Amino acid sequence: MAHILVVEDEPNLCQLLVSNLTFEGYSVESAGDGIPALASHHARRADLIVLDLMLPKMDGYQVIQELRETRDPVPVLMLTARGSESDRVRGLSLGADDYMVKPFSVLEFIARVKAILRR
């Protein structure tokens, strides 16, 4: 069973993601900011990180930059309201494996999670 770390600061959306991923059979942990997310990942390595960009103290760009600077190969799916071309390009250039813009389809989100975990 794959372990997924959801990093999302909006409680209702976080609960929606956790519930749907748990329903699909994944082990899921969540964090509301980048700092506890990295600590959580170091304590129990995730097989996939679902990462929001706009977080209170350490944003998603900083989180993925930290992961990639330490050569952590964990797959990252960015899930964010920031949908401009420059945001998408920056996220993918920093090492995200996929990028989804809110609002989003939960069915498509689950399909993308499954696709990433198959690789």
CNS distance restraints for C-alpha pairs under 8 A (distance, minus, plus):
assign (resid   1 and name CA) (resid  25 and name CA) 7.09 0.50 0.50
assign (resid   1 and name CA) (resid  26 and name CA) 5.84 0.50 0.50
assign (resid   1 and name CA) (resid  27 and name CA) 6.69 0.50 0.50
assign (resid   2 and name CA) (resid  26 and name CA) 5.50 0.50 0.50
assign (resid   2 and name CA) (resid  27 and name CA) 6.17 0.50 0.50
assign (resid   2 and name CA) (resid  46 and name CA) 7.79 0.50 0.50
assign (resid   2 and name CA) (resid  47 and name CA) 5.89 0.50 0.50
assign (resid   2 and name CA) (resid  48 and name CA) 7.93 0.50 0.50
assign (resid   2 and name CA) (resid 117 and name CA) 7.94 0.50 0.50
assign (resid   3 and name CA) (resid  26 and name CA) 6.02 0.50 0.50
assign (resid   3 and name CA) (resid  27 and name CA) 4.61 0.50 0.50
assign (resid   3 and name CA) (resid  28 and name CA) 5.76 0.50 0.50
assign (resid   3 and name CA) (resid  29 and name CA) 7.73 0.50 0.50
assign (resid   3 and name CA) (resid  45 and name CA) 7.84 0.50 0.50
assign (resid   3 and name CA) (resid  46 and name CA) 5.18 0.50 0.50
assign (resid   3 and name CA) (resid  47 and name CA) 5.29 0.50 0.50
assign (resid   3 and name CA) (resid  48 and name CA) 6.87 0.50 0.50
assign (resid   4 and name CA) (resid  26 and name CA) 6.87 0.50 0.50
assign (resid   4 and name CA) (resid  27 and name CA) 6.17 0.50 0.50
assign (resid   4 and name CA) (resid  28 and name CA) 4.84 0.50 0.50
assign (resid   4 and name CA) (resid  29 and name CA) 6.34 0.50 0.50
assign (resid   4 and name CA) (resid  46 and name CA) 5.39 0.50 0.50
assign (resid   4 and name CA) (resid  47 and name CA) 5.84 0.50 0.50
assign (resid   4 and name CA) (resid  48 and name CA) 4.95 0.50 0.50
assign (resid   4 and name CA) (resid  49 and name CA) 5.81 0.50 0.50
assign (resid   4 and name CA) (resid  50 and name CA) 7.37 0.50 0.50
assign (resid   5 and name CA) (resid  28 and name CA) 5.88 0.50 0.50
assign (resid   5 and name CA) (resid  29 and name CA) 4.90 0.50 0.50
assign (resid   5 and name CA) (resid  30 and name CA) 5.47 0.50 0.50
assign (resid   5 and name CA) (resid  31 and name CA) 7.52 0.50 0.50
assign (resid   5 and name CA) (resid  37 and name CA) 7.63 0.50 0.50
assign (resid   5 and name CA) (resid  41 and name CA) 7.42 0.50 0.50
assign (resid   5 and name CA) (resid  46 and name CA) 5.94 0.50 0.50
assign (resid   5 and name CA) (resid  48 and name CA) 6.38 0.50 0.50
assign (resid   5 and name CA) (resid  49 and name CA) 4.77 0.50 0.50
assign (resid   5 and name CA) (resid  50 and name CA) 6.17 0.50 0.50
assign (resid   6 and name CA) (resid  14 and name CA) 7.15 0.50 0.50
assign (resid   6 and name CA) (resid  17 and name CA) 7.53 0.50 0.50
assign (resid   6 and name CA) (resid  18 and name CA) 7.22 0.50 0.50
assign (resid   6 and name CA) (resid  28 and name CA) 7.24 0.50 0.50
assign (resid   6 and name CA) (resid  29 and name CA) 6.22 0.50 0.50
assign (resid   6 and name CA) (resid  30 and name CA) 4.58 0.50 0.50
assign (resid   6 and name CA) (resid  31 and name CA) 6.35 0.50 0.50
assign (resid   6 and name CA) (resid  49 and name CA) 5.94 0.50 0.50
assign (resid   6 and name CA) (resid  50 and name CA) 4.75 0.50 0.50
assign (resid   6 and name CA) (resid  51 and name CA) 6.32 0.50 0.50
assign (resid   7 and name CA) (resid  14 and name CA) 7.72 0.50 0.50
assign (resid   7 and name CA) (resid  30 and name CA) 5.73 0.50 0.50
assign (resid   7 and name CA) (resid  31 and name CA) 4.86 0.50 0.50
assign (resid   7 and name CA) (resid  32 and name CA) 5.66 0.50 0.50
assign (resid   7 and name CA) (resid  33 and name CA) 6.40 0.50 0.50
assign (resid   7 and name CA) (resid  34 and name CA) 7.13 0.50 0.50
assign (resid   7 and name CA) (resid  37 and name CA) 6.43 0.50 0.50
assign (resid   7 and name CA) (resid  49 and name CA) 7.30 0.50 0.50
assign (resid   7 and name CA) (resid  50 and name CA) 5.96 0.50 0.50
assign (resid   7 and name CA) (resid  51 and name CA) 4.91 0.50 0.50
assign (resid   7 and name CA) (resid  52 and name CA) 6.00 0.50 0.50
assign (resid   8 and name CA) (resid  13 and name CA) 7.43 0.50 0.50
assign (resid   8 and name CA) (resid  14 and name CA) 5.57 0.50 0.50
assign (resid   8 and name CA) (resid  30 and name CA) 7.41 0.50 0.50
assign (resid   8 and name CA) (resid  31 and name CA) 6.42 0.50 0.50
assign (resid   8 and name CA) (resid  32 and name CA) 5.06 0.50 0.50
assign (resid   8 and name CA) (resid  33 and name CA) 6.88 0.50 0.50
assign (resid   8 and name CA) (resid  51 and name CA) 6.65 0.50 0.50
assign (resid   8 and name CA) (resid  52 and name CA) 5.45 0.50 0.50
assign (resid   8 and name CA) (resid  55 and name CA) 7.27 0.50 0.50
assign (resid   9 and name CA) (resid  14 and name CA) 7.11 0.50 0.50
assign (resid   9 and name CA) (resid  31 and name CA) 7.38 0.50 0.50
assign (resid   9 and name CA) (resid  32 and name CA) 4.14 0.50 0.50
assign (resid   9 and name CA) (resid  33 and name CA) 6.26 0.50 0.50
assign (resid   9 and name CA) (resid  52 and name CA) 7.85 0.50 0.50
assign (resid   9 and name CA) (resid  55 and name CA) 6.15 0.50 0.50
assign (resid   9 and name CA) (resid  56 and name CA) 7.56 0.50 0.50
assign (resid  10 and name CA) (resid  14 and name CA) 6.05 0.50 0.50
assign (resid  10 and name CA) (resid  32 and name CA) 7.49 0.50 0.50
assign (resid  11 and name CA) (resid  15 and name CA) 6.11 0.50 0.50
assign (resid  12 and name CA) (resid  16 and name CA) 6.25 0.50 0.50
assign (resid  13 and name CA) (resid  17 and name CA) 6.23 0.50 0.50
assign (resid  14 and name CA) (resid  18 and name CA) 6.10 0.50 0.50
assign (resid  14 and name CA) (resid  30 and name CA) 7.41 0.50 0.50
assign (resid  15 and name CA) (resid  19 and name CA) 5.89 0.50 0.50
assign (resid  16 and name CA) (resid  20 and name CA) 6.17 0.50 0.50
assign (resid  17 and name CA) (resid  21 and name CA) 6.06 0.50 0.50
assign (resid  18 and name CA) (resid  22 and name CA) 5.93 0.50 0.50
assign (resid  18 and name CA) (resid  28 and name CA) 6.22 0.50 0.50
assign (resid  18 and name CA) (resid  29 and name CA) 7.51 0.50 0.50
assign (resid  18 and name CA) (resid  30 and name CA) 7.46 0.50 0.50
assign (resid  19 and name CA) (resid  23 and name CA) 6.05 0.50 0.50
assign (resid  20 and name CA) (resid  24 and name CA) 6.34 0.50 0.50
assign (resid  20 and name CA) (resid 110 and name CA) 8.00 0.50 0.50
assign (resid  21 and name CA) (resid  25 and name CA) 6.63 0.50 0.50
assign (resid  21 and name CA) (resid  26 and name CA) 5.68 0.50 0.50
assign (resid  21 and name CA) (resid  27 and name CA) 7.80 0.50 0.50
assign (resid  21 and name CA) (resid  28 and name CA) 6.94 0.50 0.50
assign (resid  21 and name CA) (resid 110 and name CA) 7.38 0.50 0.50
assign (resid  22 and name CA) (resid  26 and name CA) 5.03 0.50 0.50
assign (resid  22 and name CA) (resid  27 and name CA) 6.27 0.50 0.50
assign (resid  22 and name CA) (resid  28 and name CA) 6.35 0.50 0.50
assign (resid  30 and name CA) (resid  37 and name CA) 7.51 0.50 0.50
assign (resid  31 and name CA) (resid  36 and name CA) 6.14 0.50 0.50
assign (resid  31 and name CA) (resid  37 and name CA) 5.25 0.50 0.50
assign (resid  31 and name CA) (resid  40 and name CA) 7.90 0.50 0.50
assign (resid  32 and name CA) (resid  36 and name CA) 7.48 0.50 0.50
assign (resid  32 and name CA) (resid  37 and name CA) 7.46 0.50 0.50
assign (resid  32 and name CA) (resid  55 and name CA) 7.32 0.50 0.50
assign (resid  33 and name CA) (resid  37 and name CA) 6.19 0.50 0.50
assign (resid  33 and name CA) (resid  55 and name CA) 5.49 0.50 0.50
assign (resid  33 and name CA) (resid  56 and name CA) 6.22 0.50 0.50
assign (resid  33 and name CA) (resid  57 and name CA) 6.54 0.50 0.50
assign (resid  33 and name CA) (resid  58 and name CA) 6.31 0.50 0.50
assign (resid  33 and name CA) (resid  59 and name CA) 7.28 0.50 0.50
assign (resid  34 and name CA) (resid  38 and name CA) 6.16 0.50 0.50
assign (resid  34 and name CA) (resid  55 and name CA) 6.93 0.50 0.50
assign (resid  34 and name CA) (resid  57 and name CA) 7.03 0.50 0.50
assign (resid  34 and name CA) (resid  58 and name CA) 4.76 0.50 0.50
assign (resid  34 and name CA) (resid  59 and name CA) 6.02 0.50 0.50
assign (resid  34 and name CA) (resid  60 and name CA) 6.61 0.50 0.50
assign (resid  34 and name CA) (resid  62 and name CA) 7.77 0.50 0.50
assign (resid  34 and name CA) (resid  63 and name CA) 5.76 0.50 0.50
assign (resid  35 and name CA) (resid  39 and name CA) 6.45 0.50 0.50
assign (resid  35 and name CA) (resid  57 and name CA) 7.57 0.50 0.50
assign (resid  35 and name CA) (resid  58 and name CA) 6.11 0.50 0.50
assign (resid  35 and name CA) (resid  63 and name CA) 7.88 0.50 0.50
assign (resid  36 and name CA) (resid  40 and name CA) 5.94 0.50 0.50
assign (resid  37 and name CA) (resid  41 and name CA) 6.11 0.50 0.50
assign (resid  38 and name CA) (resid  42 and name CA) 6.11 0.50 0.50
assign (resid  38 and name CA) (resid  63 and name CA) 7.24 0.50 0.50
assign (resid  39 and name CA) (resid  43 and name CA) 6.17 0.50 0.50
assign (resid  40 and name CA) (resid  44 and name CA) 6.11 0.50 0.50
assign (resid  40 and name CA) (resid  45 and name CA) 7.72 0.50 0.50
assign (resid  41 and name CA) (resid  45 and name CA) 4.76 0.50 0.50
assign (resid  41 and name CA) (resid  46 and name CA) 5.83 0.50 0.50
assign (resid  46 and name CA) (resid  74 and name CA) 7.05 0.50 0.50
assign (resid  47 and name CA) (resid  74 and name CA) 6.17 0.50 0.50
assign (resid  47 and name CA) (resid  75 and name CA) 6.91 0.50 0.50
assign (resid  47 and name CA) (resid 117 and name CA) 7.52 0.50 0.50
assign (resid  48 and name CA) (resid  74 and name CA) 5.99 0.50 0.50
assign (resid  48 and name CA) (resid  75 and name CA) 5.02 0.50 0.50
assign (resid  48 and name CA) (resid  76 and name CA) 5.86 0.50 0.50
assign (resid  48 and name CA) (resid  77 and name CA) 7.50 0.50 0.50
assign (resid  48 and name CA) (resid 117 and name CA) 7.33 0.50 0.50
assign (resid  49 and name CA) (resid  74 and name CA) 7.19 0.50 0.50
assign (resid  49 and name CA) (resid  75 and name CA) 6.35 0.50 0.50
assign (resid  49 and name CA) (resid  76 and name CA) 4.81 0.50 0.50
assign (resid  49 and name CA) (resid  77 and name CA) 6.23 0.50 0.50
assign (resid  50 and name CA) (resid  76 and name CA) 5.92 0.50 0.50
assign (resid  50 and name CA) (resid  77 and name CA) 4.81 0.50 0.50
assign (resid  50 and name CA) (resid  78 and name CA) 5.83 0.50 0.50
assign (resid  50 and name CA) (resid  79 and name CA) 6.58 0.50 0.50
assign (resid  51 and name CA) (resid  60 and name CA) 6.18 0.50 0.50
assign (resid  51 and name CA) (resid  76 and name CA) 6.78 0.50 0.50
assign (resid  51 and name CA) (resid  77 and name CA) 6.06 0.50 0.50
assign (resid  51 and name CA) (resid  78 and name CA) 4.69 0.50 0.50
assign (resid  51 and name CA) (resid  79 and name CA) 5.76 0.50 0.50
assign (resid  51 and name CA) (resid  80 and name CA) 7.70 0.50 0.50
assign (resid  52 and name CA) (resid  59 and name CA) 7.79 0.50 0.50
assign (resid  52 and name CA) (resid  60 and name CA) 5.73 0.50 0.50
assign (resid  52 and name CA) (resid  78 and name CA) 5.81 0.50 0.50
assign (resid  52 and name CA) (resid  79 and name CA) 5.09 0.50 0.50
assign (resid  52 and name CA) (resid  80 and name CA) 5.02 0.50 0.50
assign (resid  53 and name CA) (resid  59 and name CA) 5.46 0.50 0.50
assign (resid  53 and name CA) (resid  60 and name CA) 3.95 0.50 0.50
assign (resid  53 and name CA) (resid  61 and name CA) 6.24 0.50 0.50
assign (resid  53 and name CA) (resid  78 and name CA) 7.18 0.50 0.50
assign (resid  53 and name CA) (resid  79 and name CA) 7.39 0.50 0.50
assign (resid  53 and name CA) (resid  80 and name CA) 5.78 0.50 0.50
assign (resid  53 and name CA) (resid  82 and name CA) 7.55 0.50 0.50
assign (resid  54 and name CA) (resid  59 and name CA) 5.51 0.50 0.50
assign (resid  54 and name CA) (resid  60 and name CA) 6.46 0.50 0.50
assign (resid  54 and name CA) (resid  80 and name CA) 7.35 0.50 0.50
assign (resid  55 and name CA) (resid  59 and name CA) 4.66 0.50 0.50
assign (resid  55 and name CA) (resid  60 and name CA) 6.66 0.50 0.50
assign (resid  58 and name CA) (resid  62 and name CA) 6.18 0.50 0.50
assign (resid  58 and name CA) (resid  63 and name CA) 6.84 0.50 0.50
assign (resid  59 and name CA) (resid  63 and name CA) 6.39 0.50 0.50
assign (resid  60 and name CA) (resid  64 and name CA) 6.21 0.50 0.50
assign (resid  61 and name CA) (resid  65 and name CA) 6.04 0.50 0.50
assign (resid  61 and name CA) (resid  91 and name CA) 6.83 0.50 0.50
assign (resid  61 and name CA) (resid  94 and name CA) 7.54 0.50 0.50
assign (resid  62 and name CA) (resid  66 and name CA) 6.06 0.50 0.50
assign (resid  63 and name CA) (resid  67 and name CA) 6.27 0.50 0.50
assign (resid  64 and name CA) (resid  68 and name CA) 6.09 0.50 0.50
assign (resid  64 and name CA) (resid  76 and name CA) 7.81 0.50 0.50
assign (resid  64 and name CA) (resid  94 and name CA) 6.70 0.50 0.50
assign (resid  64 and name CA) (resid  95 and name CA) 6.93 0.50 0.50
assign (resid  64 and name CA) (resid  96 and name CA) 7.35 0.50 0.50
assign (resid  65 and name CA) (resid  69 and name CA) 5.96 0.50 0.50
assign (resid  65 and name CA) (resid  94 and name CA) 6.25 0.50 0.50
assign (resid  65 and name CA) (resid  95 and name CA) 7.84 0.50 0.50
assign (resid  66 and name CA) (resid  70 and name CA) 6.34 0.50 0.50
assign (resid  67 and name CA) (resid  71 and name CA) 6.37 0.50 0.50
assign (resid  67 and name CA) (resid  72 and name CA) 5.17 0.50 0.50
assign (resid  67 and name CA) (resid  73 and name CA) 7.71 0.50 0.50
assign (resid  67 and name CA) (resid  74 and name CA) 7.96 0.50 0.50
assign (resid  68 and name CA) (resid  72 and name CA) 5.49 0.50 0.50
assign (resid  68 and name CA) (resid  73 and name CA) 7.11 0.50 0.50
assign (resid  68 and name CA) (resid  94 and name CA) 7.58 0.50 0.50
assign (resid  68 and name CA) (resid  95 and name CA) 6.88 0.50 0.50
assign (resid  75 and name CA) (resid  96 and name CA) 7.01 0.50 0.50
assign (resid  75 and name CA) (resid  97 and name CA) 5.92 0.50 0.50
assign (resid  75 and name CA) (resid 116 and name CA) 7.23 0.50 0.50
assign (resid  76 and name CA) (resid  95 and name CA) 7.68 0.50 0.50
assign (resid  76 and name CA) (resid  96 and name CA) 5.01 0.50 0.50
assign (resid  76 and name CA) (resid  97 and name CA) 5.39 0.50 0.50
assign (resid  76 and name CA) (resid  98 and name CA) 6.80 0.50 0.50
assign (resid  77 and name CA) (resid  96 and name CA) 6.09 0.50 0.50
assign (resid  77 and name CA) (resid  97 and name CA) 5.83 0.50 0.50
assign (resid  77 and name CA) (resid  98 and name CA) 4.80 0.50 0.50
assign (resid  77 and name CA) (resid  99 and name CA) 5.72 0.50 0.50
assign (resid  77 and name CA) (resid 100 and name CA) 7.44 0.50 0.50
assign (resid  77 and name CA) (resid 113 and name CA) 7.70 0.50 0.50
assign (resid  78 and name CA) (resid  91 and name CA) 7.48 0.50 0.50
assign (resid  78 and name CA) (resid  96 and name CA) 6.62 0.50 0.50
assign (resid  78 and name CA) (resid  97 and name CA) 7.98 0.50 0.50
assign (resid  78 and name CA) (resid  98 and name CA) 6.22 0.50 0.50
assign (resid  78 and name CA) (resid  99 and name CA) 4.65 0.50 0.50
assign (resid  78 and name CA) (resid 100 and name CA) 6.03 0.50 0.50
assign (resid  79 and name CA) (resid  99 and name CA) 6.10 0.50 0.50
assign (resid  79 and name CA) (resid 100 and name CA) 4.84 0.50 0.50
assign (resid  79 and name CA) (resid 101 and name CA) 5.80 0.50 0.50
assign (resid  79 and name CA) (resid 102 and name CA) 6.75 0.50 0.50
assign (resid  80 and name CA) (resid  99 and name CA) 7.94 0.50 0.50
assign (resid  80 and name CA) (resid 100 and name CA) 6.50 0.50 0.50
assign (resid  80 and name CA) (resid 101 and name CA) 5.12 0.50 0.50
assign (resid  80 and name CA) (resid 102 and name CA) 5.51 0.50 0.50
assign (resid  81 and name CA) (resid 101 and name CA) 5.37 0.50 0.50
assign (resid  81 and name CA) (resid 102 and name CA) 4.67 0.50 0.50
assign (resid  81 and name CA) (resid 103 and name CA) 7.14 0.50 0.50
assign (resid  82 and name CA) (resid  87 and name CA) 6.35 0.50 0.50
assign (resid  82 and name CA) (resid  88 and name CA) 7.84 0.50 0.50
assign (resid  82 and name CA) (resid 101 and name CA) 6.59 0.50 0.50
assign (resid  82 and name CA) (resid 102 and name CA) 7.78 0.50 0.50
assign (resid  83 and name CA) (resid  87 and name CA) 6.26 0.50 0.50
assign (resid  83 and name CA) (resid  88 and name CA) 6.41 0.50 0.50
assign (resid  83 and name CA) (resid 101 and name CA) 5.53 0.50 0.50
assign (resid  83 and name CA) (resid 102 and name CA) 7.91 0.50 0.50
assign (resid  84 and name CA) (resid  88 and name CA) 6.34 0.50 0.50
assign (resid  85 and name CA) (resid  89 and name CA) 6.05 0.50 0.50
assign (resid  86 and name CA) (resid  90 and name CA) 5.97 0.50 0.50
assign (resid  87 and name CA) (resid  91 and name CA) 6.11 0.50 0.50
assign (resid  88 and name CA) (resid  92 and name CA) 6.16 0.50 0.50
assign (resid  88 and name CA) (resid  99 and name CA) 6.64 0.50 0.50
assign (resid  89 and name CA) (resid  93 and name CA) 5.85 0.50 0.50
assign (resid  90 and name CA) (resid  94 and name CA) 6.10 0.50 0.50
assign (resid  91 and name CA) (resid  95 and name CA) 6.67 0.50 0.50
assign (resid  91 and name CA) (resid  96 and name CA) 5.74 0.50 0.50
assign (resid  91 and name CA) (resid  99 and name CA) 7.43 0.50 0.50
assign (resid  92 and name CA) (resid  96 and name CA) 4.62 0.50 0.50
assign (resid  92 and name CA) (resid  97 and name CA) 6.64 0.50 0.50
assign (resid  92 and name CA) (resid  98 and name CA) 7.03 0.50 0.50
assign (resid  92 and name CA) (resid  99 and name CA) 7.25 0.50 0.50
assign (resid  97 and name CA) (resid 116 and name CA) 7.57 0.50 0.50
assign (resid  98 and name CA) (resid 112 and name CA) 7.97 0.50 0.50
assign (resid 100 and name CA) (resid 104 and name CA) 7.23 0.50 0.50
assign (resid 100 and name CA) (resid 109 and name CA) 7.86 0.50 0.50
assign (resid 104 and name CA) (resid 108 and name CA) 7.58 0.50 0.50
assign (resid 104 and name CA) (resid 109 and name CA) 7.28 0.50 0.50
assign (resid 105 and name CA) (resid 109 and name CA) 6.16 0.50 0.50
assign (resid 106 and name CA) (resid 110 and name CA) 6.16 0.50 0.50
assign (resid 107 and name CA) (resid 111 and name CA) 6.21 0.50 0.50
assign (resid 108 and name CA) (resid 112 and name CA) 6.13 0.50 0.50
assign (resid 109 and name CA) (resid 113 and name CA) 6.23 0.50 0.50
assign (resid 110 and name CA) (resid 114 and name CA) 6.20 0.50 0.50
assign (resid 111 and name CA) (resid 115 and name CA) 6.15 0.50 0.50
assign (resid 112 and name CA) (resid 116 and name CA) 6.15 0.50 0.50
assign (resid 113 and name CA) (resid 117 and name CA) 6.23 0.50 0.50
assign (resid 114 and name CA) (resid 118 and name CA) 6.17 0.50 0.50
assign (resid 115 and name CA) (resid 119 and name CA) 6.80 0.50 0.50
